[in-house]
């Protein structure tokens, strides 16, 4: 992944957070990651954007999340249901 990002001059990779293999990759590789909440599915599960940066590039995730928050309307709080 690091080689791919370097060869393509990528600072971040952004994908859907639900069932993304990037989530597991980031956890195993120790790379910084974050999730930008987008809402809630009909099943009440939350969903959002998963953001991955190279090791040591944590600040780029915060910059992305800050820009996202300034650009798009805030989402409401999730509806909690009984389990």
Order of alpha helices (4+ residues) and beta strands (2+ residues): alpha-beta-alpha-beta-beta-alpha
